[in-house]
């Protein structure tokens, strides 16, 4: 089994998707005017968080001028500006603001990763590109042996979680999982039980339109905390 450090090194070196590497590197060269003085990361973005985490968040992909610039998931863009305060309020982050890889922010009992590790054009990785990235999520799941809650940030993150759990032999209890905000599903492998919680992605498109509000987002992490604090109590297997 690979360690998180080994996975991180492998992710950063990855060049499996020529289209994504070309796009991320082009953005890093050209930059956005507001960040013209920044040194862009421009490489695949590894996961970030507590190596003993019981909660994992799976998003879509690095933002062109967010994670692709800073090198850390959900750092430096509007999505992160919505996510990290929620994690802080729920006790999963040491601070409510994420600026750079060197800002001292720590995640507590939480790990953040994504279905795709390179910034894709129009935020749309192809199915083949997502498939190329899927082994990294499997490796992270294996390395984070205490995981109990898997939070999907968006439909693509949700699909990646389902595929990962099925690949590891987990079976879902109750109805077939369907993505909707706040839906919760339970999966089992022998005596091990994990819970999947679905959330709308904290993209500007969702937060600016009111599709995802602060109370809605906070409820996701309240649910995650409830699972962690109630070892013998699980949510219904059906989506809510």
C-alpha positions as CSV (number, residue, x, y, z in Angstrom):
1,X,0.0,0.0,0.0
2,X,1.3,3.4,-0.9
3,X,1.7,6.2,1.6
4,X,0.2,9.6,1.0
5,X,3.7,11.0,0.4
6,X,4.3,8.5,-2.3
7,X,0.9,9.2,-3.9
8,X,1.6,12.9,-3.8
9,X,4.9,12.5,-5.6
10,X,3.3,10.3,-8.3
11,X,0.4,12.7,-8.8
12,X,2.8,15.7,-9.3
13,X,4.8,13.8,-11.9
14,X,1.8,12.5,-13.8
15,X,1.5,13.2,-17.5
16,X,-1.2,10.7,-18.5
17,X,-3.5,13.3,-20.1
18,X,-1.7,15.4,-22.7
19,X,-4.6,17.7,-23.2
20,X,-4.9,18.6,-19.5
21,X,-1.1,19.0,-19.1
22,X,-1.0,21.3,-22.1
23,X,-3.9,23.4,-20.8
24,X,-2.6,23.7,-17.2
25,X,0.9,24.6,-18.4
26,X,-0.5,27.2,-20.8
27,X,-2.5,28.9,-18.1
28,X,0.5,28.9,-15.8
29,X,2.5,30.7,-18.4
30,X,-0.1,33.2,-19.5
31,X,-1.6,33.8,-16.0
32,X,-4.5,36.0,-15.2
33,X,-3.9,39.7,-14.9
34,X,-4.9,39.7,-11.2
35,X,-2.2,37.1,-10.5
36,X,0.5,38.2,-13.0
37,X,3.1,38.5,-10.2
38,X,2.4,34.9,-8.9
39,X,4.4,31.8,-9.7
40,X,1.8,29.4,-10.9
41,X,2.0,25.8,-9.7
42,X,0.9,24.5,-13.2
43,X,1.3,20.8,-12.3
44,X,-1.2,18.1,-11.2
45,X,-2.6,18.9,-7.8
46,X,-2.2,16.3,-5.0
47,X,-4.7,15.8,-2.2
48,X,-4.3,17.7,1.0
49,X,-5.2,17.1,4.6
50,X,-4.9,15.0,7.8
51,X,-3.2,11.6,7.2
52,X,-5.5,10.2,9.9
53,X,-8.7,11.7,8.5
54,X,-12.0,10.0,8.9
55,X,-13.7,12.4,6.3
56,X,-12.7,12.8,2.7
57,X,-14.0,15.4,0.3
58,X,-13.9,14.6,-3.4
59,X,-14.3,17.6,-5.8
60,X,-14.2,17.9,-9.6
61,X,-10.8,19.2,-10.6
62,X,-8.3,22.1,-9.9
63,X,-9.5,25.6,-11.0
64,X,-7.4,27.1,-13.7
65,X,-6.5,30.2,-11.5
66,X,-7.1,28.6,-8.1
67,X,-5.5,25.2,-7.4
68,X,-3.6,25.3,-10.7
69,X,-2.0,28.5,-9.4
70,X,-1.6,27.6,-5.7
71,X,-1.0,23.8,-5.9
72,X,-3.5,23.0,-3.2
73,X,-7.1,21.9,-3.5
74,X,-9.8,24.6,-3.4
75,X,-7.1,27.2,-2.5
76,X,-7.1,30.7,-4.1
77,X,-10.5,30.8,-5.8
78,X,-14.2,31.4,-5.1
79,X,-15.0,27.8,-4.5
80,X,-12.4,27.6,-1.7
81,X,-13.6,30.9,-0.3
82,X,-17.0,29.1,0.3
83,X,-15.6,25.7,1.3
84,X,-12.9,26.5,3.9
85,X,-15.2,28.7,6.1
86,X,-17.6,25.9,6.2
87,X,-14.9,23.4,7.2
88,X,-13.7,25.9,9.9
89,X,-17.2,26.3,11.3
90,X,-17.5,22.5,11.5
91,X,-14.2,22.0,13.2
92,X,-12.4,20.4,10.2
93,X,-10.1,23.3,9.4
94,X,-7.8,25.4,11.5
95,X,-8.7,28.6,9.7
96,X,-11.5,29.9,7.5
97,X,-9.2,31.3,4.8
98,X,-7.1,29.4,2.2
99,X,-4.5,31.5,0.4
100,X,-1.5,29.4,-0.5
101,X,0.3,26.1,0.2
102,X,2.4,28.0,2.8
103,X,-0.4,29.8,4.7
104,X,-0.3,27.4,7.7
105,X,-3.8,26.1,7.2
106,X,-4.3,22.6,8.6
107,X,-7.2,20.2,8.1
108,X,-8.4,18.3,11.1
109,X,-9.8,14.8,10.6
110,X,-10.4,15.7,7.0
111,X,-8.7,15.2,3.6
112,X,-9.5,17.0,0.3
113,X,-8.9,15.5,-3.1
114,X,-10.6,15.5,-6.6
115,X,-11.7,13.3,-9.4
116,X,-9.3,14.9,-11.8
117,X,-5.9,16.3,-10.7
118,X,-5.2,18.8,-13.6
119,X,-7.2,21.9,-14.5
120,X,-9.4,21.0,-17.5
121,X,-10.7,23.4,-20.2
122,X,-14.1,24.7,-19.3
123,X,-14.0,22.6,-16.1
124,X,-14.9,19.5,-18.1
125,X,-12.5,16.6,-18.0
126,X,-13.3,13.8,-20.4
127,X,-14.4,10.3,-19.2
128,X,-11.0,9.0,-20.4
129,X,-9.2,11.7,-18.4
130,X,-11.3,10.9,-15.3
131,X,-10.4,7.2,-15.8
132,X,-6.7,8.1,-15.9
133,X,-7.0,9.8,-12.6
134,X,-9.1,7.2,-10.8
135,X,-6.2,5.1,-9.5
136,X,-5.0,8.0,-7.4
137,X,-8.3,8.2,-5.6
138,X,-8.2,4.5,-5.0
139,X,-4.7,4.8,-3.5
140,X,-5.7,7.7,-1.3
141,X,-8.7,5.7,0.0
142,X,-6.4,2.8,0.8
143,X,-3.9,5.0,2.6
144,X,-6.6,6.7,4.7
145,X,-7.6,3.6,6.5
146,X,-9.8,5.4,9.1
147,X,-12.2,6.9,6.6
148,X,-15.8,6.7,7.6
149,X,-17.4,9.6,5.7
150,X,-17.0,10.4,2.0
151,X,-18.4,13.8,0.9
152,X,-19.0,14.3,-2.8
153,X,-18.7,17.9,-3.9
154,X,-20.7,17.8,-7.1
155,X,-22.0,15.0,-9.4
156,X,-18.6,14.1,-10.8
157,X,-17.1,13.7,-7.4
158,X,-20.1,11.6,-6.4
159,X,-19.6,9.3,-9.4
160,X,-15.9,9.0,-8.6
161,X,-16.7,7.9,-5.0
162,X,-19.2,5.3,-6.2
163,X,-16.8,3.9,-8.7
164,X,-14.0,3.8,-6.1
165,X,-16.1,2.0,-3.5
166,X,-17.4,-0.5,-6.0
167,X,-13.8,-1.2,-7.1
168,X,-12.9,-1.9,-3.5
169,X,-15.7,-4.4,-3.1
170,X,-18.2,-2.2,-1.1
171,X,-21.9,-2.8,-1.6
172,X,-24.5,-0.1,-1.1
173,X,-27.4,-0.8,1.1
174,X,-30.9,0.2,0.1
175,X,-31.8,2.0,-3.2
176,X,-29.2,2.6,-6.0
177,X,-27.4,5.9,-5.1
178,X,-28.5,8.9,-7.0
179,X,-26.9,12.3,-6.7
180,X,-28.9,15.1,-5.0
181,X,-27.8,17.6,-2.4
182,X,-27.9,16.1,1.1
183,X,-28.4,12.6,-0.1
184,X,-26.8,10.0,2.2
185,X,-26.0,6.4,1.4
186,X,-24.3,3.6,3.3
187,X,-21.8,1.1,1.8
188,X,-20.5,-2.0,3.5
189,X,-17.5,-4.3,3.1
190,X,-17.7,-7.0,5.7
191,X,-17.7,-5.2,9.1
192,X,-16.5,-1.9,7.6
193,X,-19.2,0.7,6.9
194,X,-18.8,4.0,5.3
195,X,-21.3,6.8,4.6
196,X,-21.5,8.8,1.4
197,X,-22.9,12.3,1.6
198,X,-23.6,14.3,-1.5
199,X,-23.4,18.1,-1.9
200,X,-23.7,20.6,-4.6
201,X,-20.3,21.8,-5.6
202,X,-19.3,25.1,-4.0
203,X,-18.7,26.7,-7.4
204,X,-19.5,30.4,-8.0
205,X,-22.2,29.3,-10.4
206,X,-24.0,27.5,-7.5
207,X,-23.3,29.9,-4.7
208,X,-24.0,33.2,-6.5
209,X,-27.3,31.9,-7.8
210,X,-28.5,30.5,-4.4
211,X,-28.5,26.9,-5.5
212,X,-26.1,26.3,-2.7
213,X,-26.4,28.5,0.4
214,X,-24.3,28.7,3.6
215,X,-27.0,26.8,5.7
216,X,-27.3,24.1,3.0
217,X,-23.5,23.6,2.9
218,X,-23.2,23.7,6.7
219,X,-25.7,20.9,6.9
220,X,-23.4,18.6,4.9
221,X,-20.6,18.9,7.5
222,X,-23.1,18.7,10.4
223,X,-24.1,15.4,9.0
224,X,-20.5,14.3,8.6
225,X,-19.8,15.2,12.2
226,X,-22.9,13.3,13.4
227,X,-21.7,10.1,11.8
228,X,-18.3,10.5,13.4
229,X,-19.7,11.2,16.8
230,X,-22.3,8.3,16.7
231,X,-20.3,5.2,16.1
232,X,-23.3,2.8,16.4
233,X,-25.8,5.0,14.6
234,X,-26.0,5.3,10.9
235,X,-28.2,7.4,8.6
236,X,-30.8,5.6,6.6
237,X,-29.4,4.0,3.5
238,X,-31.9,5.7,1.2
239,X,-31.2,9.1,-0.2
240,X,-32.8,12.0,1.6
